[in-house]
Amino acid sequence: MKVKIEIDCSPEEARAFLGLPDVAPLNEYLVAEMQRRMDENMHRLQPEELMKTWTSYGLQAQEQFRRMMTAAATGSTDKL
């Protein structure tokens, strides 16, 4: 004997029927929080801000970066 039951309902109705929690408010909160954090940190991706961050390490880091690029361009590693 085979019994086939077909239930036609929305996902919200299925969750309520099965007693599962409604996570829509939590999802909305998390998406809003992620959007807020992205908007808050978007200015850090601007070229001017990146250059300020990169150049704030001082002349020693700039000189080391220059030597690394020179060595890469010439194909040698003995100058590092």
Helices and strands as residue ranges (DSSP letters): H 11-18, H 24-41, G 42-45, H 47-55, H 59-74
